[in-house]
């Protein structure tokens, strides 16, 4: 919980610095926003790594491992895509943000192909039983 408050405090500080830089008329506001987003993303990923390792250790060697691996990869893709899209929209690049969203959605589909194949195989097996 302390880690969360530190991260949120830094986020508020970064937002204030960005507002001050933008209001001062500098063009560094957008650059600072991108740098702060990258730094905060890194801190969040580093702080979440023990949780991800714990989940992988729990699921290791079980049938759930494949599903959990796909889920965590998709979650990672969605976080990275969301951050990228937010930064693009904040700097006024709506078109680039839309293409980044599309790329994230396609990557999530690619990641989930093994699960889709398994579901189709199960469905075919059920149809053959009937």
N, C-alpha and C positions, 0 to 999 in steps of 0.2 A: 504494500500500500504506500509505503514511503517513496518507493521508486516511481509510482504513478504521479504522486504530487510533485516530485522533482521534475519529471518530464513535462507535466502540465505547466509548471512554473516557468520552465525554459521556453515552452511554446508561447506563453503570454508575453514573456520578455522579447522573444523574436518578433511577435506580431507588433509590439510597441515600437521596436527598432525599425521595422518595415514601414510603419505609419509615419514615424518621424522622418525617415529618409525620403519618403514619397512627398510629404508635405514641405520639405525643404527644397523641393524642386530638382533634386538629384535623380538621375536615371538609375541609381543604384538600388532603388526600392525593389524592383523586379528581380535583380540579380541576388539581392539579399534574401528575398523570398525563396528563390530556388535553392540557394545554399542552405538556408535554415530548414527547408523541407527535407533536403538530402540528409542533413545532420540528424534531425529528429527521427527520420525513418531508420537510419542506422542504429540509433540508440534504442528504438523500440524493437528492432529485429534482434539486437544483441541481448536485450532484457528478456525477450521471448524464447531465446534459444534453449534455456534449460527445460522449459515446458515442452518444446518440440522434441527434445531428446528423450524426455520422460515418456511421452506418448509413443515414440518409436520403440523404446525399450519394452513397454508394456505389450505392444502389438507384435514384437519380434517373434518369428517362428510360428505365428498363428495364421489362419486363413484371413483374418481381418487385416493383416499387414498390407496386402495389396490395396484394399479399399482405403485404408487410412493414408497410405502413401499418395494415392491419387487425390484424396481430399485435401491433404496438406499442400500438395503442389498447386492445386487449383486455388486454394486459399492464398498462397503466396503470390500467384499470378494476379489474383483479384486485388490484393493490397498494392502491389507495385503498379498495376494499371490505374487504380484509383488515384494514387499519388501523382502519377504522370499526368493523368487527365485533369486533375485539380490544378496543377501548376500551369498546364497549357491554358486552361480557362481563365486562371487568374491573370495571366499576361495578355489575354484577349485573343488567343488563337483557338477559336471555336472549331475550325475545320480540322486542325491538327489533333485536337482533343477527340473529335469524333472518330478519326482514323485510329487513334491510339486505343479507344474503346473497342473498336472493331477488331483490332489486332489481339487485344486481351481476350475477347470472346472466342475468337478462332483458336487461340492457344489453349484455352480451357477445353474446347471441344477435342483438340488433338490429344490433350492429356487424358481425357476420359474415354478414348477409343478402346483401350483394353476392357474397360467395364462394359461398354456397349456391346462389344463382341461376346463377352461372357453372358450378358443378359439375352442376346439373340440365341446363343447356344442353349441356354436353359429353356427358352421358349420353344425352340425346335424339338428339344427332348420331350417337353410336355405334350406337344402336338403329336409326336410319334407314339406316345403312350396311349393316346385316345383312339 
